[in-house]
Amino acid sequence: VSLCFFTEVTGDVTWEDSLLIGLEGALLGCAYYLLTCRSCGLAVGFILHSSGSDLAYLRDLFCFFKDSIICYLVKKQRIIEASKVNFPPVTLKE
């Protein structure tokens, strides 16, 4: 699953107060809040609340599934699926 990360989002993204626990995959054993789209109600990502040390750098960030969101390219004035956007690699500091 390809992800993109942000420190803040618009009011179009909501999350429940209840924590979910990952039962498989990369989030196995992690506690997280599911992010949903206010308009359509679909799951678009998560906020990692607790995890092992390998994912600690993602805690409290808005983590979006690239195949679930769209981007607006300001310079080109175009809307495009995030999965088709080449995000430059960024190192997240602890």
FENSULWO-V555219 format. One record per residue. PHI is phi in degrees with one decimal (none if undefined). PSI is psi in radians with two decimals (* if undefined). Layout:
# FENSULWO-V555219
PHI | PSI
PHI | PSI
This chain:
# FENSULWO-V555219
none | 2.20
-85.7 | 2.37
-123.9 | 2.70
-129.8 | 2.66
-124.7 | 2.47
-140.4 | 2.71
-92.6 | -0.32
-151.2 | 2.79
-140.0 | 2.99
-81.4 | 3.04
-69.6 | -0.08
-77.3 | -0.14
-110.0 | 2.25
-125.8 | 2.87
-149.5 | 2.65
-80.1 | 2.77
-77.4 | -0.30
-87.5 | 2.41
-81.9 | 2.53
-108.4 | 2.71
-115.7 | 2.23
-68.5 | 2.22
-104.3 | -0.14
-160.8 | 3.00
67.5 | -2.70
-64.9 | -0.42
-98.7 | 0.29
-54.5 | 2.13
79.7 | -0.02
-89.3 | 2.59
-101.6 | 2.33
-151.0 | 2.81
-103.2 | 2.32
-81.2 | 2.31
-93.8 | 2.36
-129.6 | 2.76
-83.0 | 2.20
-62.9 | -0.57
-74.4 | -0.88
-105.7 | -0.26
80.9 | 0.04
-77.2 | 2.59
-70.3 | 2.26
-120.3 | -0.13
167.9 | -2.72
-156.8 | 2.82
-115.7 | 2.04
-76.0 | 2.16
-97.0 | -0.82
-143.1 | 2.58
-162.2 | 3.09
-72.9 | 3.03
-64.0 | -0.45
-66.1 | -0.46
-112.6 | 0.14
-56.7 | -0.58
-66.3 | -0.27
-92.0 | -0.16
-57.4 | 2.37
69.4 | 0.13
-93.4 | 2.69
-84.6 | 1.95
-105.2 | 2.03
-107.5 | 2.49
-76.9 | 2.06
-57.7 | -0.56
-80.2 | 0.03
-111.3 | -0.01
-128.9 | 2.86
-121.8 | 2.74
-122.7 | 2.62
-107.5 | 2.08
-88.1 | 1.87
-61.4 | -0.89
-63.7 | -0.60
-94.9 | -0.13
49.0 | 0.93
-134.9 | 2.61
-102.2 | 2.36
-145.3 | 2.62
-65.2 | 2.40
-61.2 | -0.52
-64.8 | -0.29
-99.8 | 0.01
-95.8 | 2.35
-92.4 | 1.72
-79.7 | 2.30
-66.8 | 2.51
-64.7 | 2.41
-130.8 | 2.41
-93.0 | 2.19
-91.3 | 2.16
-83.9 | 2.52
-71.7 | *
